[in-house]
Amino acid sequence: MSERSERILIVDDEAGIRSTLAGILEDEGYAVEAVGTAAEATGRLGAAGFDAVLLDLWLPDRDGLELLSELRDQPVIVISGHASVDTAVKATRLGAYDFLEKPLSLSRVVVTVQNALERGRLARELRQLSDRLERAEPLLGGSPRMQRLKAELGTAARSESRILILGENGTGKELVARQIHRLSGRSQGPFVEVNCAAIPEDLIESELFGHVRGAFTGAVGDRPGRFEQADSGTLFLDEIADMSLKTQARVLRVLQEQRFERVGGTSPIRVDVRVLAATNKDLEEEIRQGRFREDLYFRLAVIPLRVPPLRERAEDVPVLVAHFVALFAYELKQRAKAVDRDAMKLLADYSWPGNVRELRNLVERMMIMVPGATIGAADLSAAIRDGAGGGGAWAAGAAAAAGERALWDADYASLREARGAFEKHFIERKLAELDGNVSRTAQVLGLERSNLYRKMRAYGIEIERAERVERVERNGAAGGAAAGGAGEPPHL
């Protein structure tokens, strides 16, 4: 069998298992090393890179879960003969790729290793692609607003001051943060991102500051937090307004003192970190409502930067479209599609309530779904075709945003009432996107057509217009078939 380039480390205290696993994997062409203790494993991992690790949880000198919590650069397959469901869950939460029980099925070991290595290869390719994209111009567009942002960003990046990045969802606040790091004197240090809205309240302090073994249930070993990981580099706190007041107070203390203790620990840890923060909320209003600390705001907003929404820089839309077409052509391994003049005008005139993220998703969908080599106006969704047109587009986007806010801000008497309001809103929105076509809406929602009709009647959603739309479309389709026409391409 031909020699493979992948290297595998086996960590198990039983010599017989080490020998058997090494033999079977070497027969598959892998380069294998085997050790019997956690100390040996740490030494080998530090001295050489491995593409995958087979790790026994019962080691003579250390708990295998502790070692697992420190492994981040390669997929780890956990093996154990004394495991419980609880142990398997902990291993998965700590990042294990898979969990195999002893006695081992050697055929399953081989398949699992192959899958883990493939996952590792895909992760490396993704990192390489991300690196290439980061080295390219990250903030695309030459509109006056973008030129001003780039100038402000370049000046601010060269300082050591904290920066607060403001902007709507999907505008590219993370890209701005990465560009600040890249242009700063800390560019050779780590860039560490924390999405404060995505981490549960009971875990965010551990995530930020780390924890010591035994600090809470599941803390099987010491673990550094994001502040430590960002030492000598940049820490980006995204969605900072979603952080609780308790955590805000602790972050404020760290910013003031540049030191902290891990959760459950007593030893102070000093770090040298530049903090960038971002939010899509009005922090001054959050302060007035008592949801954000004013002193933390002033600590973070030494230099405020506002990222403009896409509707305020419509002249950048063609540049962004061309960029995303090229990106998805590369990812999908297909030729780039052209976008005709009429379609580009509609895209430039649309209000883009979801900003650049919405545009990116649309281009990806068109690259996949449009069968021809050119994307035309007919390939765009009805929302874009009808919503484009200058001020009307912004009004439609603002009305939709206001409707979303009203939905979430309403005072519901029960969870059932809230769920019903959301379901009604979601169905109405999907019907609008699909021009009132019930059959297509039911297909998108994964419902039977009759079930969707029942829900529409229950929520008081107009049915007569939807039925009229379907009759017109059926008649049009029948006429097109009789004439031998191919019909319109699918609307996206």
Buried (B, 14 or more C-beta within 10 A) or exposed (E): EEEBEBBBBBBBBBEEBBEBBBEBBEEBEBBBBBBBBBBBBBEBBEEEEBBBBBBBBBBEEBBBBBBBBBBEEBBBBBBBEEBEEEBBEBBEEBEBBBBBEBEBEBEEBBEBBBBBBEBBEEEEEEEEEEEEEBEEEBBBBEBEBBEEBBEBBEEBBEBEEBBBBBBBEBBBBBBBBBBBBBBBEBEEBBBBBBBBBEBEEEEBBBBBBBBBBEBEEBBBBBBBBBBBBBBEBBBBBBBBBBBEEEBBEBBBEBBEEEEBBBBBBEEEBEBEBBBBBBBBBEBEEBBEEEBBBEEBBEBBBBBBBBBBBBBBBBEBBBBBBBBBBEBBBEEEEEEBBBBEEEBBBBBBBBBBBBBBBBBBEBBBBBBEEBEEEEBBBBBBBBBBBBBBBEEEBBEBBEEBEEEEEEBEEEEEEEEEEBEBBEBBBEBBBBBBBBBBBBBBBBBEBEBEBEEBBEBBEEBEBEEEEBEEBBEEBEEEEEEEEEEEEEEEBEBB
